[in-house]
Amino acid sequence: MIPQNILYIAIILIILYLAGITFAYWFFLRSKRNIEMKESEVKHRMYELAILKEIADRTGYSLNIQKILDVIAGSLNQFLEYDVAAYMLLNPDKIIFKSDLQHSVSPQFIKEVRGRMLKSLAAILGRDLTNVSVEETITGALMLEATDEPVRSYFNIPLVIGDQLVGVLTIAHRKEGFYKEEEMSILYKIVSQASQAVTKLEETVKTEQRKTAAMIESMIEGVVMTDRDYRILAANAAARNAIGYEGTELPTIFDFITGLNGAFDIKEKLEESIKLDKPLTFKNVMLRGKYYEVLISPVKSDVGVIKNQILGGVVVLHDITHEKEAEKMRDDFTSMIVHELRSPLGNIKKIGEMMKSTKVLENKQMSSEYVAMLSESSSSMLTLLNDLLDAAKISAGKFTVEKKESNLKELLLGRVKFFDTTARDGKIELSLSFEASAPTTASFDPVRIIQVVNNLLTNALNFTPPGGKVAVECFLHKKGSTIDQEATKLQLPWIASREDSSTGMLDDCLVIAVTDSGEGIAPENFGKLFNKFTQFVGAARENKHKGTGLGLVIAKGIVEAHGGTIRVGSIVGKGTTVYVTINL
Amino acid sequence: MDQNEQYKSIMSEIIGKQIIILGPNVAVMRARKVPNLVINDDGTVASITGDPSEAMGKLIDSYVELSGQIVKNTLGSIFTKYPEIKQAS
């Protein structure tokens, strides 16, 4: 018989032994489970890292979300079993639906997956997508009518770039409750990380695009950039103005087609340029009253695997309206010079032919008249050529004057006397007023100042009708008061210049002015007065007094070469004052 | 309808919407992780214990954690039906 206390001890030992074994087994199971969980975690983590690396390697995290999805879908089978892995991508005009079959399923199964994906997108977007066209691609295992099993397990992962929904990724299986939370969470995480990477990349690209857009916007030339499908990527203010587009949104290619109003087929020319792979230039394209030179060029990538690939097109609208106007001015000027030369040359030719006749040569009076006419015609040509030469020197900045102490009062008296006959012939009252306090002498080039006064008086007499008045005035300007104020104080006939307010700053100088009571100059013609190519059309000039129009250009050049200034004041129907200053 | 019922109803609708967006497996699974909520297999809320407002916030956060802010943006139409219940920003 075993003593009772030993029996108790034995029982306790047995219990302790069993408890130890149980604990050891439990500990073993727990450790095993932990190891399995760790292994699974590591496996998932490895997969997560591997797939993210693969995305980075294969797409460089490009902005093409479809490429990224192809990588994800293509590697899913490494960690997840599925019947169908599919994605849908929202495009402006369609939805791209691509599904990969790991096992054969029925067409109905695909239809069901597609329907659920469309519902998911519609629920997020808050709009119906039933009428949107779906472009479907199926890869992987064959579809079999026989495998008529429905979708029993699936989950959707919305694809978001920035704040915009771009599509949905769906994993589906025919078995009920097939996917565990852990597997689904990992896939959500991978897609989320890829989306975040693309979002960051897109933000960087957008920042760069904004910088480029700001640069394009500030360009004087109209610039339009399109992608390969002729969608407008950028159109600066000059381009928008060229087509009269007033919207706040980026204009579309259709806005350009409408705005160009048949003057230029932008889409066709872009297609042509891209097809020929060379820039095209179109001159003299008239848009809304302006002339443009239009340059169209394909845009190519110059980096990476897509080097030399055409990315789109660029249209540059160069406004050549001013160039065309300048060209016309030059042509008009040349025509005018030719016309002015042809007349005296024609006369010389005719006189020469007549003087061949012995009858004329024997008649002294007739010969003398013809010689005088020859002299007049050649003088006229010489004057014109001298004017042209002076204007050319002034333009080239090579015009010089020879200043010497000269008597201005005598010079002006001489000029008034010279033009007195012309004035009387035109029934015009010509007068001279020389202020008593003004110095009679100053340092200037008398030959050139005579030329200036001649030009001013010729213009004044040409543009003053019979019965009118032309006054030559000379007075002293003192720094601090304006020339207009001084002329008014002296009670001179005077039309104030718009720029007179600034004359208060001029140092003491002599003012020579010619004021007429003629037709005056319209404000829009003021800008043409000192342009050698622009002879504005005045009634008097048009009908009676055609000329080179170089008079004021040369006068300005002479006065400025003396360090002085020339100003014009005029009121249509009342008259004109042109004055020049000569420094003391 | 008392407030608790309103919360049950709105949360059921939120889960229902997520069932369409994410699929029933994920949507119900995520809802079941929210403390103080008992969720039926069809995604309806069977019962709420504790603060229903807090539970609703956690339910929405759970979906946002999974698939981002865009999911939250889809809930506006549901909240307009329950003017007494404010959506946590």
Boltz contact constraints between the chains, C-beta under 6 A:
constraints:
  - contact:
      token1: [A, 119]
      token2: [B, 20]
      max_distance: 6.0
  - contact:
      token1: [A, 120]
      token2: [B, 21]
      max_distance: 6.0
  - contact:
      token1: [A, 123]
      token2: [B, 20]
      max_distance: 6.0
  - contact:
      token1: [A, 123]
      token2: [B, 21]
      max_distance: 6.0
  - contact:
      token1: [A, 124]
      token2: [B, 21]
      max_distance: 6.0
  - contact:
      token1: [A, 124]
      token2: [B, 74]
      max_distance: 6.0
  - contact:
      token1: [A, 154]
      token2: [B, 23]
      max_distance: 6.0
  - contact:
      token1: [A, 155]
      token2: [B, 23]
      max_distance: 6.0
  - contact:
      token1: [A, 155]
      token2: [B, 25]
      max_distance: 6.0
  - contact:
      token1: [A, 155]
      token2: [B, 26]
      max_distance: 6.0
  - contact:
      token1: [A, 156]
      token2: [B, 22]
      max_distance: 6.0
  - contact:
      token1: [A, 156]
      token2: [B, 23]
      max_distance: 6.0
  - contact:
      token1: [A, 158]
      token2: [B, 67]
      max_distance: 6.0
  - contact:
      token1: [A, 160]
      token2: [B, 68]
      max_distance: 6.0
  - contact:
      token1: [A, 160]
      token2: [B, 70]
      max_distance: 6.0
  - contact:
      token1: [A, 165]
      token2: [B, 70]
      max_distance: 6.0
  - contact:
      token1: [A, 179]
      token2: [B, 25]
      max_distance: 6.0
  - contact:
      token1: [A, 181]
      token2: [B, 29]
      max_distance: 6.0
  - contact:
      token1: [A, 184]
      token2: [B, 26]
      max_distance: 6.0
  - contact:
      token1: [A, 188]
      token2: [B, 66]
      max_distance: 6.0
